[in-house]
Structure formats: structure tokens, C-alpha cells
Amino acid sequence: MNHSLGIMTLVPQVTNEYFLEIANHSFSYPIDLYLLSPQGISPLTETVEGHHFDRVKGKWEKDVFDIPEFIYDRTYYQHDLRSRQARAVVQWMKNQKHIRFLGYGLPNKWHLYEKLSQTSLAPYIPETFLVSDGPQLFNLLSERKDIIIKPVDGAHGFAVYHLSAGSGEIKVRTTKKQGLIEHSFASEELFLNWAEHILKQHTFICQTRLLNQTKEGSPFDMRVLLSKDGNGEWREFQRAVRVGEANGILTNISRGASYLSCSDWKSTHDSDSWDFIEQELISILEHIPIHLEKHFSPLFEIGVDLIIAQDQSLWILDMNSKPGHKVVSSLQPDKLSNLYKAPLEYCAFLSSQSLTSLRRGDF
């Protein structure tokens, strides 16, 4: 008897290459694949309007079906009504004992900081503040001179601002679709007017800006993709350095950054500390999944972003339970087959486990 696995996203696209390749690799697994949106789910009848993968035709076909036993959640939420409705449906699904998610997701960046700053990872986590209002933000900037603020629930570099104070003015920089935008405020009052405006739109966290620039002035960090294998064990799947645009803020690939292999990076950046950094990095990556699953919920994959600061110190910048996979296709396309098989293998593993005490995530 085959098991059923639903790939869930807010707007399912039958042309999505990643989803289609998972389907094309599913033939050797006793797993029927479905593509669905939370909006297509009826909690009343527990049925879904979506697509199933027709193994004979080798393509997605429209269908109505029961909610799959297993869910691979790739849903990214916005701030609109549709996303709020989707969140409610997904939370309902997570509370159903007969539905099992490959990964139950992570809370927002502030809740992550609150928990992880009390663990052995604390030395690697930048001091973080929850921004309550404009005057507090102004005080933080006045004390630290150079800060980054970002939404607690942001992703893909959305609404990240670099604030710096000096020479009698405050500079604010952010990245939009059209590129880097910079604005200066000559007085505290003008800055506070701007701050109150953006604070009405999002809840922000604030961190002192970590100096992580190349000699050319481009921001860089390290992206590591962790995932569980067919035995339910964590593994490091891919590692790379991301380099942003010159004088920019972000290292997000969706914002114009590019990947470099770590070996290429090391060859052009001399350091006597590489061996020490590597040992420290391995330890950090071993402990991150342990702490996340201990304090939150079971996960399937994690994208970890780290900074190697100018003094060679390591810092955990961000963690994402729904990471992109361009880090694999960009640098090691020979690993793509294993990437596409990973959700199938972990689903097969879960189907063999009796997880009666499974902790289920919430928002």
C-alpha cells in the first residue's frame, strides 16, 4: 500500500522545477505525490482541490483527494488576508494526529533568539533587541552607531534596513527591487516620523551590524544546508559562501548575491584561522538541530546563515526551516538527484516510525 505525500505551497505551480523533480524521482518509492495549497483544503470534509502526480503521464493533473498523510510544507506567508487564512488552516492540520509534517517549522526570529540565547549556542548569537517604538530605536542607534533592523517574520531580505548615525545625520539604507535605496535624516524628529511609519507595518528586531565585507566592500556570509537522511539523521548537505553586491546590505540570492564554493573562497582569503574556524563551525552545526528540535518541533531541513567577522569570530545570523536549494544547483549539480530524493526518503522513514508523542509546531 502506497503512502501519500503532499507538497504544500501558497500558490502551487505545476511548472516548479524542484517539485517536478521530486515527482520524477518518486517512481522507486511507495509514495503517491500531491501538490496543494492551504486554500484548497476543506477542513470540514478533509479533502483537497489540487494536483496529483500521474506516474503514467509523468505530469501533475488536477484532482480532488483526501488530505495526504504526510505534508512537505514549503509555504511562505505574506501579510495579506489570504496568508492569514492559510496560516489558520495549516495550524489546524498540524493539530490533526493522522497528518504528519516532514518539518513543523520554526517560530519568528525573536522567539528563536529568546530560546537559543539561553543555550550553548549563546556565544555565537548577536545580542538582539525587540524594537518597541521609535524612541527606543533611536536610543539603540545612538548607543551603537551602526545597526541592522529586520522584521521578526521576514524572509528573502525583505524590509531589512541598515541604520548608521554620525556627522549630525542618520543614514538609512535598504534594498528594493530597483536596487539599493539610501535616505538621510538631519534631525531626530524626522527620523522618528520615518521610524513610527515602518514600525506600524512590521515588528522589528535590532542587532549591531557585524562587519562582514570583502576588500571590495561586498557583504558576505556562509549558507549551510542541513537536512535529514533516510534514517532520520541530520547531515550537512551543502555549504557555500554568498557574496552580495558591492556596498550592499544583503547576501540573499534573490537580491542579486552569488554563491562561491568554500574552497574557492579560502583560496583567495588567506587566514591562519581556517582550521580553528572549521572545528568551531562543525560544532555549531552539530548543536543547532539538537537545540531547535529540543525547544521547538521536529524539522526536516534547515538553512543556516553564518558570518565570519573581520576578527575571525563566528556568528549565527539566521535560521530558516524552508530554505532555498540554489546552493546545491549553483555549485554541485551532481548532488541534485540526492536533493530531490531527500523528502521522499525522509517520508519513507517517517512512515516506518510510530511517533505517538510527536510535538507539533505552532506559529
C-alpha positions as CSV (number, residue, x, y, z in Angstrom):
1,M,0.0,0.0,0.0
2,N,1.4,3.4,-1.0
3,H,1.7,6.3,1.4
4,S,0.7,9.8,0.3
5,L,2.9,12.9,0.4
6,G,1.6,16.4,-0.3
7,I,3.9,19.3,-1.3
8,M,2.2,22.4,0.1
9,T,2.8,26.0,-1.0
10,L,0.6,29.1,-1.0
11,V,0.4,29.2,-4.8
12,P,1.2,25.7,-6.3
13,Q,2.9,25.8,-9.6
14,V,3.0,22.7,-11.7
15,T,6.0,24.1,-13.6
16,N,8.1,24.4,-10.4
17,E,11.3,22.5,-11.3
18,Y,12.1,21.4,-7.7
19,F,8.6,19.9,-7.1
20,L,8.5,18.3,-10.5
21,E,12.0,16.7,-10.0
22,I,10.8,15.3,-6.6
23,A,7.9,13.7,-8.5
24,N,10.2,12.4,-11.3
25,H,12.4,10.7,-8.6
26,S,9.4,9.2,-6.8
27,F,8.9,6.2,-9.0
28,S,11.0,3.9,-6.9
29,Y,9.2,4.9,-3.7
30,P,5.8,3.6,-2.5
31,I,4.6,7.2,-2.2
32,D,1.9,8.9,-4.1
33,L,2.6,12.6,-4.6
34,Y,0.3,15.6,-4.5
35,L,0.7,19.4,-4.9
36,L,-1.6,21.6,-2.9
37,S,-2.3,24.9,-1.3
38,P,-3.8,25.5,2.2
39,Q,-6.5,27.4,0.4
40,G,-7.6,24.3,-1.5
41,I,-8.2,22.4,1.8
42,S,-11.6,21.8,3.3
43,P,-11.3,21.0,7.0
44,L,-14.9,20.0,7.0
45,T,-14.6,17.2,4.5
46,E,-10.8,16.8,4.9
47,T,-10.5,16.9,1.1
48,V,-8.3,19.0,-1.2
49,E,-8.6,20.6,-4.6
50,G,-5.2,20.4,-6.0
51,H,-3.0,18.2,-8.3
52,H,-1.7,14.7,-8.1
53,F,1.3,13.4,-10.0
54,D,0.2,11.0,-12.7
55,R,3.0,8.4,-12.9
56,V,1.9,7.2,-16.3
57,K,1.8,10.7,-18.0
58,G,4.7,12.0,-15.9
59,K,2.9,15.2,-15.0
60,W,0.7,17.0,-12.5
61,E,-3.0,16.5,-13.0
62,K,-5.9,18.5,-11.4
63,D,-7.7,16.3,-8.8
64,V,-9.8,16.3,-5.6
65,F,-8.3,14.0,-3.0
66,D,-8.1,13.3,0.7
67,I,-5.6,15.3,2.7
68,P,-2.3,13.4,2.3
69,E,-0.9,11.5,5.3
70,F,2.4,13.4,5.0
71,I,3.0,17.1,4.3
72,Y,6.1,18.8,2.9
73,D,5.4,22.4,3.9
74,R,7.0,25.0,1.5
75,T,4.5,27.7,2.3
76,Y,5.8,31.3,2.5
77,Y,3.3,33.7,4.1
78,Q,2.8,37.4,3.3
79,H,0.8,39.9,5.3
80,D,-2.5,39.7,3.4
81,L,-5.8,38.1,4.2
82,R,-5.0,35.0,2.1
83,S,-1.9,34.3,4.1
84,R,-3.8,34.7,7.4
85,Q,-6.4,32.2,6.3
86,A,-3.7,29.8,5.1
87,R,-1.9,30.0,8.4
88,A,-5.2,29.1,10.3
89,V,-5.7,26.0,8.0
90,V,-2.1,24.9,8.4
91,Q,-2.3,25.2,12.2
92,W,-5.5,23.1,12.1
93,M,-3.6,20.5,10.0
94,K,-0.7,20.4,12.5
95,N,-3.1,19.6,15.3
96,Q,-4.5,16.5,13.4
97,K,-2.9,13.3,14.7
98,H,-3.3,11.5,11.4
99,I,-1.5,14.2,9.4
100,R,2.3,14.3,9.8
101,F,4.5,17.1,8.6
102,L,8.1,16.4,7.5
103,G,9.0,19.5,9.4
104,Y,6.9,21.7,11.7
105,G,8.7,24.9,11.1
106,L,10.3,27.5,13.4
107,P,8.9,30.5,15.3
108,N,9.8,34.0,14.5
109,K,13.3,35.5,14.8
110,W,12.6,37.0,18.3
111,H,11.3,33.7,19.8
112,L,14.3,31.9,18.3
113,Y,16.7,34.4,19.9
114,E,14.9,34.2,23.3
115,K,15.4,30.4,23.5
116,L,18.7,30.0,21.8
117,S,20.4,32.8,23.8
118,Q,19.9,30.5,26.8
119,T,21.7,27.5,25.2
120,S,25.3,26.6,24.4
121,L,24.9,28.5,21.1
122,A,24.6,31.8,23.0
123,P,28.3,32.9,22.3
124,Y,27.5,32.7,18.6
125,I,24.3,34.7,18.6
126,P,24.4,38.5,18.2
127,E,22.8,40.5,21.0
128,T,19.2,41.2,19.8
129,F,16.6,43.6,20.8
130,L,12.8,43.7,20.1
131,V,12.0,47.1,18.8
132,S,9.0,48.5,20.7
133,D,8.9,52.1,19.4
134,G,10.7,54.9,17.6
135,P,12.4,56.5,20.7
136,Q,13.8,53.1,21.7
137,L,15.2,52.5,18.2
138,F,16.7,56.0,18.2
139,N,18.4,55.2,21.5
140,L,19.8,51.9,20.2
141,L,21.2,53.7,17.2
142,S,22.7,56.4,19.3
143,E,24.4,53.9,21.5
144,R,25.7,51.6,18.8
145,K,26.0,53.9,15.8
146,D,25.7,51.1,13.2
147,I,22.7,48.7,13.4
148,I,20.6,46.4,11.3
149,I,16.8,46.0,11.8
150,K,14.7,43.3,10.2
151,P,11.1,42.0,10.6
152,V,10.7,39.2,13.1
153,D,8.9,37.1,10.5
154,G,10.8,38.4,7.4
155,A,12.4,36.2,4.7
156,H,14.4,36.7,1.5
157,G,15.9,40.0,2.8
158,F,12.5,41.7,2.9
159,A,12.4,45.0,4.8
160,V,15.9,44.8,6.1
161,Y,17.3,48.3,7.0
162,H,20.9,49.4,7.7
163,L,20.9,52.4,10.1
164,S,24.0,54.5,10.9
165,A,24.5,57.6,12.9
166,G,27.2,60.2,12.6
167,S,28.2,63.7,11.3
168,G,24.9,65.1,12.6
169,E,22.7,62.9,10.5
170,I,21.1,59.5,10.4
171,K,21.5,57.4,7.2
172,V,19.0,54.6,6.3
173,R,19.7,52.1,3.6
174,T,17.5,49.3,2.3
175,T,17.3,47.1,-0.8
176,K,14.3,47.3,-3.1
177,K,13.6,45.6,-6.4
178,Q,15.2,48.6,-8.2
179,G,18.4,48.3,-6.1
180,L,19.9,50.0,-3.0
181,I,17.9,52.9,-1.7
182,E,19.5,55.4,0.7
183,H,18.0,58.3,2.7
184,S,19.4,60.7,5.2
185,F,17.6,62.4,8.2
186,A,19.0,65.6,9.5
187,S,17.1,65.6,12.8
188,E,15.8,63.2,15.4
189,E,12.3,64.3,14.7
190,L,12.4,63.4,11.0
191,F,13.9,60.1,11.8
192,L,11.3,59.3,14.4
193,N,8.5,60.1,11.9
194,W,10.0,57.6,9.5
195,A,10.6,55.0,12.2
196,E,7.0,55.2,13.5
197,H,5.8,54.7,9.9
198,I,7.7,51.5,9.4
199,L,7.0,50.2,12.9
200,K,3.3,50.2,12.1
201,Q,3.9,47.9,9.2
202,H,6.1,45.2,10.9
203,T,7.5,44.1,14.2
204,F,11.3,44.5,14.0
205,I,14.4,43.2,15.8
206,C,17.6,45.1,16.0
207,Q,21.2,44.0,16.1
208,T,24.6,45.8,15.9
209,R,25.9,45.5,12.4
210,L,28.6,42.8,12.1
211,L,31.4,43.8,9.8
212,N,31.4,41.1,7.1
213,Q,32.7,42.8,4.0
214,T,35.1,41.8,1.3
215,K,38.0,44.1,0.3
216,E,35.8,45.3,-2.5
217,G,33.1,46.3,0.1
218,S,30.6,43.5,-0.7
219,P,28.8,41.8,2.2
220,F,29.3,38.1,2.5
221,D,28.2,35.2,4.7
222,M,28.1,31.4,4.7
223,R,25.0,29.4,3.9
224,V,24.8,25.8,5.1
225,L,22.0,23.5,4.2
226,L,21.3,20.8,6.7
227,S,18.7,18.0,6.1
228,K,17.7,14.6,7.5
229,D,18.6,11.5,5.6
230,G,16.6,8.3,5.1
231,N,17.5,7.2,8.7
232,G,16.2,10.4,10.3
233,E,19.8,11.6,11.0
234,W,21.0,15.1,10.4
235,R,23.6,15.7,7.8
236,E,25.3,18.7,6.2
237,F,24.1,18.7,2.7
238,Q,25.8,21.7,1.2
239,R,28.0,24.7,2.2
240,A,28.8,27.8,0.3
241,V,29.8,31.5,0.7
242,R,27.3,34.1,-0.5
243,V,28.7,37.4,-1.8
244,G,26.3,40.4,-2.2
245,E,26.6,43.4,-4.4
246,A,29.3,46.0,-3.7
247,N,28.4,48.4,-0.9
248,G,25.2,46.5,-0.4
249,I,23.5,45.2,2.7
250,L,22.1,41.8,1.7
251,T,23.6,38.4,0.7
252,N,20.3,36.9,-0.4
253,I,20.5,35.2,-3.8
254,S,17.0,36.7,-4.6
255,R,18.6,40.2,-4.1
256,G,21.5,39.8,-6.5
257,A,24.1,37.9,-4.5
258,S,26.0,34.9,-5.9
259,Y,27.5,31.7,-4.5
260,L,31.1,30.7,-4.2
261,S,32.4,27.3,-3.1
262,C,34.1,27.4,0.3
263,S,37.3,26.1,-1.3
264,D,37.4,28.9,-3.8
265,W,36.7,31.4,-1.0
266,K,39.5,30.1,1.1
267,S,42.0,30.1,-1.8
268,T,41.5,33.9,-2.2
269,H,41.2,34.8,1.5
270,D,44.3,33.9,3.5
271,S,43.8,33.1,7.1
272,D,45.8,31.3,9.8
273,S,42.5,30.5,11.5
274,W,40.8,28.3,8.9
275,D,41.4,25.0,10.9
276,F,40.0,26.6,14.1
277,I,37.1,28.1,12.2
278,E,36.3,24.8,10.7
279,Q,36.3,23.0,14.0
280,E,34.1,25.7,15.6
281,L,31.7,25.6,12.6
282,I,31.3,21.8,12.8
283,S,30.4,22.1,16.5
284,I,27.9,24.8,15.8
285,L,26.2,22.9,13.0
286,E,26.0,19.8,15.2
287,H,24.3,21.7,18.0
288,I,21.8,23.8,16.0
289,P,19.4,21.0,15.0
290,I,19.6,19.5,18.5
291,H,18.6,22.8,20.2
292,L,16.0,23.7,17.6
293,E,14.2,20.3,17.9
294,K,14.5,20.3,21.7
295,H,13.0,23.7,22.2
296,F,10.6,23.8,19.3
297,S,9.4,21.0,17.0
298,P,10.6,18.3,14.6
299,L,12.3,19.6,11.5
300,F,13.3,18.1,8.1
301,E,15.8,20.8,6.7
302,I,17.4,24.0,7.9
303,G,19.2,26.8,6.1
304,V,21.8,28.3,8.4
305,D,23.4,31.6,7.7
306,L,26.6,32.5,9.5
307,I,29.0,35.4,9.4
308,I,32.8,35.2,9.7
309,A,33.6,38.6,11.2
310,Q,36.8,40.5,10.5
311,D,38.3,39.2,13.8
312,Q,37.6,35.6,12.6
313,S,34.7,35.2,15.1
314,L,31.7,33.2,14.0
315,W,28.1,34.4,14.4
316,I,24.8,32.7,13.6
317,L,22.9,35.3,11.5
318,D,19.7,33.4,10.7
319,M,18.0,30.0,10.5
320,N,15.3,29.0,8.1
321,S,13.2,25.8,8.1
322,K,12.1,26.4,4.5
323,P,15.4,27.1,2.8
324,G,16.0,27.5,-0.9
325,H,18.1,25.0,-2.7
326,K,20.0,27.1,-5.2
327,V,23.1,26.5,-3.1
328,V,23.1,22.9,-4.5
329,S,22.2,23.6,-8.1
330,S,24.7,26.5,-8.3
331,L,27.7,24.6,-7.0
332,Q,27.2,20.9,-7.1
333,P,24.6,19.8,-9.7
334,D,25.8,16.3,-9.3
335,K,24.1,16.3,-5.9
336,L,20.7,17.3,-7.3
337,S,19.4,13.8,-7.5
338,N,20.1,13.2,-3.8
339,L,18.4,16.6,-3.1
340,Y,15.2,15.6,-4.9
341,K,15.2,12.2,-3.2
342,A,15.6,13.6,0.3
343,P,11.9,14.4,1.1
344,L,10.9,11.0,-0.3
345,E,13.5,9.1,1.8
346,Y,12.6,11.0,4.9
347,C,8.9,10.5,4.3
348,A,9.6,6.7,3.9
349,F,11.5,6.8,7.2
350,L,8.7,8.6,9.0
351,S,6.1,6.1,7.7
352,S,8.1,3.3,9.4
353,Q,8.1,5.2,12.8
354,S,5.4,5.3,15.4
355,L,5.6,8.8,16.7
356,T,2.7,8.9,19.3
357,S,4.3,11.7,21.3
358,L,5.2,13.9,18.3
359,R,5.4,17.6,19.2
360,R,3.7,19.8,16.7
361,G,4.7,23.3,15.8
362,D,2.7,26.4,16.0
363,F,3.0,30.0,14.9
